[in-house]
């Protein structure tokens, strides 16, 4: 039984790690890619720094969402704050599965958002007055990261109520 | 890894704000003299302080462009396709200079993959091994032809055909669609130009067989055959190819046809403008700058020679921005 509880904890931790890891990788790649484009524009026109910086930061949110999911999971299973009961294997697997949406959607949406941000940076480079539209194009991708964040949060918070 | 060009493409996009627009070209065209035209160019970032000579201004801008490209791309040999034209031009100049013993430095151009001095020295000493492989055989053939026949035209035909075949080879080797299309379109349009000029001057089928370089979108045997029969036959042949529009433009005037050729290549380049993650926009940017330099050169020369606006206007090409 103890081994099973240990496995449950391992699955839950793996879920938290995957959420932070994949979403973090996606954001790092995305912010890096958009940063290269932003640097290219600023080399030619330093006055556009403020405008392109906003676009560069957009793919960074997924990493924060992944971290948030990891925090909530760690808190739910008692790793953060302490005082948590041992969790069963079934609960552990559920936590693991609950973390997956944020991990995978975070990874892919950050990369795709970075491409939209790079295109937005190119738009701002040529037509600075169109900055609002450039941000909207990239921000649309954020919707799906937020949906994944919601699903992961609702699932993680709902697991204890199942009483497994 | 396509993302490796993100910085370069973004930087070039930002620098395109300083490229000439159609409006700028109109201003340039309506300027009263070369000084006014140079002042407009200075506003767009051209270095007109050190010289007022049109060729020298463009030479400085070309150097600036290639310095920027070398800074942005590690291996710029992918853009050699733009420089081969200068290599073959220098070869032509070297062969003629050596055979006629009339050396004139101004006929050589500086930006090629191999220096003009190397080409001249190799041809003068008949040490063709000093030339890059793609020039060796052509150099030997051209010298032999000019010495044996004294026909400068034949020498030109040999070198021009070798250049076109070199372009096709570059297109085949490249995995970038824009370079493939550029090579194919440039060669096909060059073939049409040769055929059009040849048919107007009554050249033989043998001339076309020697001059035309085989490409995918044109059957050069039919093209040459029709051109040898006459200009109308040539136009009829073109109507059945991908270059249908060329027939109607060519029927108007040769100047209009040359403009149409350049505009067609520019339209292909423009398609790559919004592609942020490949090398294609860098290639398109070079094409765009070269076209801009050509237009600036045309306007400045026209202003120097006090040509009418209308005479220049019909030669103005579609611009990139």
Interface residues (C-beta under 8 A of the other chain):
Chain A: X33 X36 X37 X38 X39 X40 X41 X43 X44 X45 X48 X115 X118 X119 X121 X122 X125 X126
Chain B: X3 X6 X7 X8 X9 X10 X11 X12 X13 X14 X15 X16 X17 X274 X276 X277
